[in-house]
């Protein structure tokens, strides 16, 4: 006997598309706890507590969603690339604005009035031994030592994370820092301190901003950010913060001590580097938030 035909099974409902409005920045709950690599201590990096942060998140999510609707091949990675390109353009604009700062420097107004006195103090207190040691240290942040240190730091972080996240965060950050340096020097064209007051080997590029300082600040800032995420040992986090601040600070001060930069070059390097670090961290947090809501199972 032929059996009765089975009732047709309803086709599964299509999964709803995730829109920008669905990516709501809320604090972690018991039903939606953050992953290990989405927190610093008890702070959920997907939790946007300020109105400005929530607005920025919605703009970012809208860019991702609209990009995917326009082109199926669009992805979160392309969105990040677009943002970094925009960030690079902003870096160029900020560096161009540095020309206006340089005009103030030329008039010796504000902190620029300390340039010559601080350099004179450094020259008066140098010794052959201190100059030798400081020169060796400043080479760590140079064109040869800098990439080696950066590679070592990124390698150590990749080993600690067991993921490529440090590469995706550090490489764009360091490339952006290099862009700040190159464009800033080309735009301002500031002369370095007289060679008679400097310790050889002498530098030939423009003085503003200090590339050693800017790159050291970005490297240290992003490294300690990633360290704070991956470690759960409070003492290791504190040690990382102290070392990062110490490295960026001493690298900048070493440039003044050797007479390779004015104090204002170094201060500009610190400020620009810190601003760029905050920008890269913000992009990383945006990626974590959008990816978690759109693809909860995807790795960070």
CORLINSUL-V715286 format. One record per residue. N is the residue number from 0. SS is DSSP state (alpha for helix, beta for strand, coil for the rest). BURIAL is + if it has 9 or more other C-alpha atoms within 8 Angstrom, else -. Layout:
n ss burial
N SS BURIAL
N SS BURIAL
This chain:
n ss burial
0 coil -
1 coil -
2 coil -
3 coil -
4 coil -
5 coil -
6 coil -
7 coil -
8 coil -
9 coil -
10 coil -
11 coil -
12 coil -
13 coil -
14 coil -
15 coil -
16 coil -
17 coil +
18 coil +
19 alpha +
20 alpha -
21 alpha -
22 coil +
23 coil -
24 coil +
25 coil -
26 coil -
27 coil +
28 beta -
29 coil -
30 coil -
31 beta -
32 coil -
33 coil +
34 coil -
35 alpha -
36 alpha -
37 alpha +
38 beta +
39 beta +
40 coil -
41 coil -
42 beta -
43 beta +
44 coil +
45 coil +
46 coil +
47 coil +
48 coil -
49 coil -
50 alpha -
51 alpha -
52 alpha +
53 alpha +
54 alpha -
55 alpha -
56 alpha +
57 alpha +
58 alpha +
59 alpha +
60 alpha +
61 alpha +
62 alpha +
63 alpha +
64 alpha +
65 alpha -
66 alpha +
67 alpha +
68 alpha -
69 alpha -
70 coil -
71 coil -
72 coil -
73 coil +
74 coil +
75 alpha +
76 alpha -
77 alpha -
78 alpha +
79 alpha +
80 alpha -
81 alpha -
82 alpha -
83 alpha +
84 alpha -
85 alpha -
86 alpha +
87 alpha +
88 alpha -
89 alpha -
90 alpha +
91 alpha +
92 alpha -
93 alpha -
94 alpha +
95 alpha +
96 alpha -
97 alpha +
98 alpha +
99 alpha -
100 alpha -
101 alpha +
102 alpha -
103 alpha +
104 alpha +
105 alpha -
106 coil -
107 coil +
108 coil +
109 alpha -
110 alpha -
111 alpha +
112 alpha +
113 alpha -
114 alpha +
115 alpha -
116 alpha -
117 alpha +
118 alpha +
119 alpha -
120 alpha -
121 alpha +
122 alpha +
123 alpha -
124 alpha -
125 coil +
126 coil -
127 alpha -
128 alpha -
129 alpha -
130 alpha +
131 alpha -
132 alpha -
133 alpha +
134 alpha +
135 alpha -
136 alpha +
137 alpha +
138 alpha +
139 alpha +
140 alpha +
141 coil +
142 coil -
143 coil +
144 alpha +
145 alpha +
146 alpha -
147 alpha -
148 alpha +
149 alpha +
150 alpha -
151 alpha -
152 alpha +
153 alpha +
154 alpha -
155 alpha -
156 alpha +
157 alpha +
158 alpha -
159 alpha -
160 alpha +
161 coil -
162 coil -
163 coil -
164 alpha +
165 alpha +
166 alpha +
167 alpha -
168 alpha +
169 alpha +
170 alpha -
171 alpha +
172 alpha +
173 alpha +
174 alpha -
175 alpha +
176 alpha +
177 alpha +
178 alpha +
179 alpha +
180 alpha +
181 alpha -
182 alpha +
183 alpha +
184 alpha +
185 alpha -
186 alpha +
187 alpha +
188 coil +
189 coil +
190 coil -
191 coil +
192 coil +
193 coil -
194 alpha -
195 alpha -
196 alpha -
197 coil +
198 coil +
199 coil -
200 coil -
201 coil -
202 coil -
203 coil -
204 coil -
205 coil +
206 coil +
207 coil +
208 coil +
209 coil +
210 alpha +
211 alpha +
212 alpha +
213 alpha +
214 alpha +
215 alpha +
216 alpha +
217 alpha +
218 alpha +
219 alpha +
220 alpha +
221 alpha +
222 alpha +
223 alpha +
224 alpha +
225 alpha +
226 alpha +
227 alpha +
228 alpha +
229 alpha +
230 coil +
231 coil -
232 coil -
233 alpha -
234 alpha -
235 alpha -
236 alpha +
237 alpha -
238 alpha -
239 alpha +
240 alpha +
241 alpha -
242 alpha -
243 alpha +
244 alpha +
245 alpha -
246 alpha +
247 alpha +
248 alpha +
249 alpha -
250 alpha +
251 alpha +
252 alpha +
253 alpha +
254 alpha +
255 alpha +
256 alpha +
257 coil +
258 coil +
259 coil +
260 coil +
261 coil +
262 alpha +
263 alpha +
264 alpha +
265 alpha +
266 alpha +
267 alpha +
268 alpha +
269 alpha +
270 alpha -
271 alpha +
272 alpha +
273 alpha +
274 alpha -
275 alpha +
276 alpha +
277 alpha -
278 alpha -
279 alpha +
280 alpha +
281 alpha -
282 alpha +
283 alpha +
284 alpha +
285 alpha +
286 alpha +
287 alpha +
288 alpha +
289 alpha +
290 alpha +
291 alpha +
292 alpha +
293 alpha -
294 coil -
295 coil -
296 coil -
297 coil -
298 coil -
299 coil -
